[in-house]
Amino acid sequence: MRREELKKNIFDGNIGDFYIFCGSIHWLKKIYIKRLEEAFLEKGKKREKIELQNEEEWEDIKSKLLSSSLFSHRRFFHIIMNFPLKKLSPIHSRNLILIDTEKCLPIFDEKYTVSMEKIEDDEPLKYIKYVFSRYKKSFDDRLPQYIVDRLPDPASLERFLEKLILYVGEEKNITQNSVDTFLSFTPQTTALNVIQSILDKDLERTLGEIDNLSFLDVHPSILVATATTILSRILMCKVASTEEIKHMKDGWRILNYKRKADRISLDDLTKLVWLFYNFDLFLKKSGEKGAYMVLKGMLIKWMKV
């Protein structure tokens, strides 16, 4: 089910009794969960949030999800699945059952599944404006786009805004200068600095930026996620035409990396992608300890070849 269809159904009051929200963009899930809550439940009632850790807990709770009587109000169960799913069959009752999971899998029935992975260009902008308005903050009309352009991962937007609001404190106006100052302290920005120094093939600066990550206690997985996002966009600029990219979802964001793509050969870029792939494998097998030293060694070898 497309999100546009779900949005229309909610507006029309045509709400089903079972949905699967999959994907990692939690702020987008929250928007639709709030809409469902307001449209489905009686005034003053709230959804019941339940986190499950394994298949056995899911089997145990099914009877509760189905329980209701003609004289009781309908309930909204928000079920967060913190384990890999092998199968998932719809459950139908007078209640609304929402399954919340990270991965969108082929086993999910498309009729009930709403993907929260790919977003329209204007959705992050609307969310930023909503958050600023909720906290009664004024801002320049160009600021939401400025923020979006500096966040490589849309899934991190909610957490970024929460921290930004705390950073500005009692200030009524959020300025570009406030955003820039705050960005200089964030793990994503320090990770971006590392990637930029790598692309510049500046070994001394690269090693210094990696030391900065270690000093700030930024987990290596943040660097891997940032590298994956940026390198995939640069690679797209290398292998696809400008017109092809323009017609892609988030094409405008990909084209922001065209200048970087022009400065690195496809061979170097491919080797760099494999470098971070192997570094990610090392992290998964060996953990965080000593990871930055290993990465330094890999990058020294890559830059000196």
N, C-alpha and C positions, 0 to 999 in steps of 0.2 A: 504494500500500500504506500503510495506517495504521500509525503507530508501535506501537500496541498489538498489531497482528498480528505485526510484526517481533519485538517483545519476546517474545511467546508462542512464535514459531518458534525463537528463540534458546534459550529455556528448554527447549523440547522437543527440541532438537538437529536441527531441521528447517531447516537453513541452505541457502540457494540459492548460486549461483555468480556472481551479478551483481546489484549494487544501485546506485542513483543516490541520493545524499544531496544535496538541494538546499536553499538557504536561507542566511541570514546568522547564525544562532545557533550559533556554532562550539562552544560548551561543550556544547550538547545533542548535536551530532554526535559529540564526543569520547566521551560516555557510551556511545553505541551502538557506536562503533568499538571501544572497549575490550571491550564485551560480545562482539562478533563475534570479536575477536582471541582472547579466552580460550576461547570455545566452539569455534572452527574450527581453530586451530593446535595443533600438538603442544606440550607443555610446554617452555618455554625458547625457543620460536621467536617472532619478532616480525614485524609487518607491514612491508612494503617501501613506503616513502613516496616518490612520484615527482611532481614538479611539472612541468606542461607549459604552454608559452607560446603555442602555435599549433597549427593543424590538422595541419601537416606532422609535427610531433613526435608527435602522436597516432597518425597512420598508421604512422610508423616503429616505434612501440613495441608495436603489436598482436601481432606475431609472438612477442615476448618474453612477453607475457601468456598466450599460448596454449601456450607450451613447457612440457612436463612429461613424465615417463615413469612407468611403473607402479611403478618402484622408488624414485622420489624422493618426498620429503614434499610435501604440498600447500602452496602459497604464497598469501599474502594481499597483493594489490597495492592500495595506497591511492593513487588517481590524482587529484591536484588540478588542475582545469582552470582556468587563469588567462587564459581567452580566451572570447569569445562563441561559443556552439555553434550550428551550423546544422543538424546532424543528429547523432543518437546511437543507434546500434543495439546491442542486447545482444551481449556476447561470452561464449560458454559454453566452459568447460574444467574440468579438475579443480581449478584454482585459484579463489580468491575474488577477484573484481574489483570494487572499490568506486570509483565515480566521485563526486568531491566538487566541487560547483559552487555558485556564489552564487544563481543564478536558477532558479526552477522554471518550465520552459517546456512549452507544449502538445505539443512534439515528443517529449517523454519518454513512454515506455510506462508507464502507471499501475501495471502489474503489478510493475515493478522500482523504482519511484520512491517515496522516503520523504521527505516534506516536513519540513524543520527550520525552519519560519517561525513557525507559530502554536503557542503552548505552553499547557498546562493551568495553572490558577492555582497548583497546588501544586508544579510542577516547579522553578521558581526557588528556592522554599523548601527543597526537598530538596537541591538542588545546593549552596546556601549551607551547609547543615548538613554535607554531605559534605566540602566544602573545609575548614571549621573543624575537623572531626574529623580529617581527614588531617594537619593541622598541629598537632593536639593542643591546640586552643584551646577554652576553656570560654566559654559565652555564655548570656545570658538567652533563654528560649524565645520571647520576643516580638521579639528582635532581627532574625531573618531577614525577618519581615514589614516591620519598620521600614526595612530596607535596600531591599527591593523597592519600597516605596511612594515611595522617593526617587530611583529610577532610571527615567527615562522610556523608556529603550530596553533591553529585556532582552538584546539582543545584546552590550551593554557589560558585562554582569555578570561574566564571567570575568576581564576585564582589571581591573575595579574591585576584585574580591576579591584578585587577585594583588598589587595596589598596597597594599591595606589590610593584608594580611599583612606586607608589608615595612615598612609604617608602624608597626605595633604592635610589631614586632621580637620581643624575648624575652618580652614580656608574655604571661602564660598566659591571661588573661581579656580578651575583647574586649567593651567596654562601649559603650553608646549614646553616651556622651561621646566615646569614641575615634572612633566613626563620624562624629559631627557635626564634630569637629575635622578629620578627614581630608577630609570632604566639602567643607569650606570652601576646600580647596586644589585641587579637581578642576575640569577644564574644563567638565564637565557642570553643576556647581553655578554657576559664573560665568555660564554660558549661561542657566541657569534664572533667575538674578538679572536678566539683561537682559530676558527675556520677562515677568517679573513687573512690572518697572518700566514696560514698554510697556503692559501690560494696565491698569496704574494710571494711564496717561497722564501720567506724571511725566517731563517732557522732560529736565529737568536731571539727574535720577537716571539716566535712560536713557542719556544721552550719557556720563555718568561711568562707568557699567557697561560700555559699549562700549569706552571707553578702557582699562578694566581688562582686557578680553579681549585687546586689542591689546598691552598691557604684558606680559601673561602668555603671549603668543605662541600664543594659542588659534586654531586655524585656523577661518575663517568657516564652513566646512562643518559643524562641530560645532554652531554656533548654528543653522544651517538645519535640521539633523536634529532638534535639540531643539524648535525652533519648530514643525516639521511634526507631531511627535508630540503636543505639548501643544495646538496649535490644532485638530488633527483631533478630539481628545477633547472639547474645549470645543464644537466645532461639532456633534458627535454629541449632546451634552447639549441643544443648542438645537433640534435637529430631530426628536429621538426622545423618546418618553415614558420615564419611569423604569422602567416594567415591561418595555418593549421592550429597554432597555439591560441590565437584570438578566439577561435570557435570552441576551445576547451573550457570546461568549468574551471574557474579560477585562472583563466588564461592571462588576465591582466597582471596577476601576481607573479606568474611564471616569467613573463616578459621583463619584469624588473631585474632579472638576473642575466639578461642578454649580454650586457657589458662584461660581466664576469666570465660568461661563456666564451666570449671572443678572445679573452686573455689566457685561456688554458687549452692545450691540445686535447683531443679526444682520447689519445693514448694515456696521457697523464691523468686525465679525469677518471678513466676506467680503472687505472691502478689505485687511485685514491679511494674510489668506491669500494674496491676489494680490500683495501687497507682497513677501512672502518668496519667492513663486514667481518673480517678476521678478528678485529679488536672486540667487536660485539660477541663473537663466539668465545673469545678468551674470558670476557666478563661473565658470561653465563656459566662457563665451566669452573672458573677459578675465583670469581668474586671480585670485590673492589680493591682488596689489598694488593699494592704494587702495580695497579693497573696503569697509573699515569707514567710510571717509569717504563713500562712495556711500550706504551704509546709513543713516548719520546724516542725510544730505540727504533720503532717502526718508521716514524717520520724522518728521523735522521737518515735512515737508509733510503727512503723514498726521495728525499730532497737532493741527496748526493749522487743518485744514479744518473 
